[in-house]
Amino acid sequence: MNRPLLIVSLLVAAGLATLPWLGSDTMIQFGINALLLATLAQSWNILGGFTGYVSFGNSVFYGLGTYGTAIAMTNYNLPFGVGLAIGAVVAMIAALLVGLPILRLRGPYFAIATLGLNGAMMAIFSNLPIAGSNIGLVLPLTRNDAMFYELALGLLVACSLTVLWISRARFGMGLIAVREDEDAAGSMGVNATRYKVAALVMASFFTAIAGGIHAYWSTFVDPASAFDSTLNVRMVISVVFGGPGTVLGPVIGSFILSTVYEVLASQISTAAALLFGVVIVLAVIFMPKGLADILRSRRNLTWRYFIRNIRENRL
Amino acid sequence: MVLAQILLNGILLGGLYGLMALGMALVWGVLNIVNLSHGALIMLGGYVVYYLFTIGGIDPFVALPIAMLVMFAVGFLLQYYLLNLVVRSKMLNTLLITFGLDVVLTYLAQLTFSADFRTINPPYAGANFALFGLTVPSVRLAAFVVAIVLAAALWFLLHRMALGRAIRATAQNLVAARLYGVNPSVLYAVTFGIGTALAGAAGGLYGMIANLTPYIGASLTAKSFVIAIIGGLSNPFYVIFGGIFVGIAESLTALYIGPTYSDVISFGLLVVVLVLRPNRTLRTS
């Protein structure tokens, strides 16, 4: 990402910050959802985009952030900020505990190991009295959508700046090296497991904060909504569609998909979910490097670009 | 006595689990695709048998081979026209595309079959008999037998027939197999079709034992994966043993810890197995 693009992005972010004074209530609410989803996609990108390790378990950190905040605020009457911090710390510890054994696994082993995480967590939280078991928890009501909007926007900016830093730092180079050739990276002195775990812990931090903000905003938490596996689907799609391993791709991808989803969901919700699946399938076939790559090579973009992508990968 | 009964239930259920994993192990071993839509294909097979039974009035065990044929066609077409397009790219991409396929199949199923719980309920569904003081549910025993028979059939196909030799050759060396006259796109499609047919049979049996909904796919994929890893990809019977192992572990967990945790245990087993034997080579068809 070059300097002009960075300045434009920051200006767009500043422009988005004025929405609560200009937009309607519905727009602000849509904005909060879209910004939180973009944050989730961006944090998924830290591990999934840079190292190529597909995680289907990131929604677990979202759920832990949700529950951390909810438990702190309802059971112990702690302020929102403390709740967020507790949720984030719990999620990071979980990322460490989960990551250390299963990030030693390569590629598909890791991906499928994470498939079971969500269900396991849901089973545990459904039986946890402190988390309200199956019924869930009700948080104190705060009607201040503008605050939640600005919080979500701030979080997305912070997360994107982190990804920008990663894309330039030695740490990010290490992650990309792991994606391209893990053995070669190891022989160059990159401790692959440590890099991957660090990436997962960073992702879990932002994911958990997003969960905490959503919990306080929606004032209700239960196992089904906190550990919602479709959330993971949306993270993956946004990143794959937008461009894995890029800074702006996941954000743009998730904004586009959120808008499309919102329009479709008002018609039929199943069709919207179906569309997501179709988008993944088509994106993998025609544009495996994402929207970002198309925008980058827009000058000589013809139908040949898509044909070339197929020709490279077909049998 | 309770323990013996629990073990028996675990073994019978485990045979079915093994059958679920059989197709996934075959596709993984030969095509090097970890098929995340495998569970959704099991679900689809279950619905095929369900409709053959409720609308067509065909006995579910007779409907199984029909469902397997239907699912073979589905799998063949999927691989030939869709997955062959990405099969050479990085594993990340094949993971993602089969994941997208899983989402598509799940919601298509929700649209066409609705989200209601369905059970394949033949008149003999509740039948059982006593053996050495244990209760043996007839349908579960039959499902177990079908699983063993299909594993044996797959072993016979792979090791005693020309098609199986071609499949094994392709798994070992695609280029060399091509030089000997194997057409890889057709062979891949046939292999995926066989895997899908096995998934279809597993789905039909699953529908007689548990509830079918469009959403069972993801957990069945995870379970099949665990079993494929425990059993390895080299021999169909090892996969069945892997299934029995997981079935027993689940039944014991349900008895001693609590039924809600029986899904957690297969995840725990997976982590333990992977961490203890991380470098186990799976591709040894």
Interface residues (C-beta under 8 A of the other chain):
Chain A: G52 V54 F56 P101 I102 R104 L105 G107 P108 Y109 A111 I112 A113 L115 G116 L117 G119 A120 A123 I124 S126 N127 S229 V233 V236 I237 V240 T270 A271 A273 L274 F276 G277 V278 V279 I280 V281 A283 V284 I285 P288 I310 E312 N313 R314 L315
Chain B: V34 L36 L82 N84 L85 V86 V87 R88 S89 K90 M91 L92 N93 L95 L96 I97 F99 G100 L101 D102 V103 V104 L105 T106 Y107 L108 Q110 L111 P184 S185 Y188 A218 S219 T221 A222 F225 V226 I229 G258 T260 Y261 D263 V264 S266 F267 G268 L270 V271 L274 V275 P278
